[in-house]
Amino acid sequence: MYYIRKLKPDRSITGLLPAFISLAAFAITTVLFGPNVGFTILAILIGIYALYSFISYLKTHNFGFIIASLFQLFLALMIWSEPRSIDTGDRQLTLLFTVCMVIFMIWMVYLFVSKKLKWRGREILELAAEPVDETANGYTGRPFSTGKIEYSPKDIIAFSEFARQNLIAITYLEKDKVVLVPVKMGDEFSAVLGLRPDYKTGTWVAFDHQGNVSVNISRQDYLNYKENLSFDQLCASLGDLFVEFLAMFKRGEGVRIIDRLDALGLSVFS
């Protein structure tokens, strides 16, 4: 099926910044202090990324991040041990780290290509805009109520866990409601590390314990659409999308939600 893209093309390089930073740090320290220091600094940086991946697992319960963390950990250990093995002539430890790294790398590449490590915020915004054709005056910075539906707090908590594990949204369990915040590729660092000052200024869908559904779309996400779509219709569509996903999940059709996101055919990097 062919979809007309309503979002502007994704030209962000945020996801590549860790690689650029690591290579730059390795090159600079190697030139200034020699290869041993350069390899040590590179190993430390990759070790930090392994810690970030583990934090991502704690935040989402997505098992793929454990695989990513182990790949990065063994890569860091391999790089750290390489200059030392050259000095001692004993390469057994480096070989062990290399074999483990390759195993987890293959596993991680599979997860990445199959989009199991892809944050789905961009797909969510595309699906929300799909039924909206009307253009209007543009953005209005206020939450939008989409009405009331029948569900139990247990239902929405279970759905929020599904959304979190499948990287559809970061979830917040509050006293009287559950809030789902879609995260786009490139925005995951601030979302995972809690660097966003307040989710209320972002894009979110909230289900309260009385069955009310409310929606907000951030100014940044709204301006990322090619046209000034009707803001109220866009918010209503986003709310309806999550209500539909909740109904599918309650019927045991969670896999259909993932199929629908995959059907958009967006790049694993966007």
Protein Blocks (a to p, Z undefined) as FASTA:
>chain_A
ZZddfbdcdfbfklmmmmmmmmmmmmmmmmmnojklmmmmmmmmmmmmmmmmmmmmmmno
paklmmmmmmmmmmmmmmmmmmmmmmnopaklmmmmmmmmmmmmmmmmmmmmnopmccfk
lmmmmmmmmmpmbdcebjadddddebjcdddfklmmmmmmmmmmnomaccdddfkbccdd
dddehjlmmmmnopafblklmccddddfkopacddddfklmmmpmbdcdfklmmmmmmmm
mmmmmmmmmnopmmmmmmmmmmnopafkZZ
